[in-house]
Amino acid sequence: MKTIIMFFAVLFVTAAGYAQVQTTATKSQSAAHRQGPKAKKYNYTCTMHPEVRRTKAGKCPKCKMKMVRIRPTKMPPVAPI
């Protein structure tokens, strides 16, 4: 009887460990999938004032010109205004 109980205990621990590994792998794949579209997100800047950057289209607060779309990877880091 002890052998059967021990067998089921080992089986349960193994199954629980396997389920935990599968859940963690699925979550990390989902997180990587969610980050993919964010990498392609466009930012907007003014052609006359490149220091002005926004995440949405609109008009430049300084000159009221239309903001143009650019990729975030092409923008050098700047201090916040």
Order of alpha helices (4+ residues) and beta strands (2+ residues): alpha-beta-beta-beta
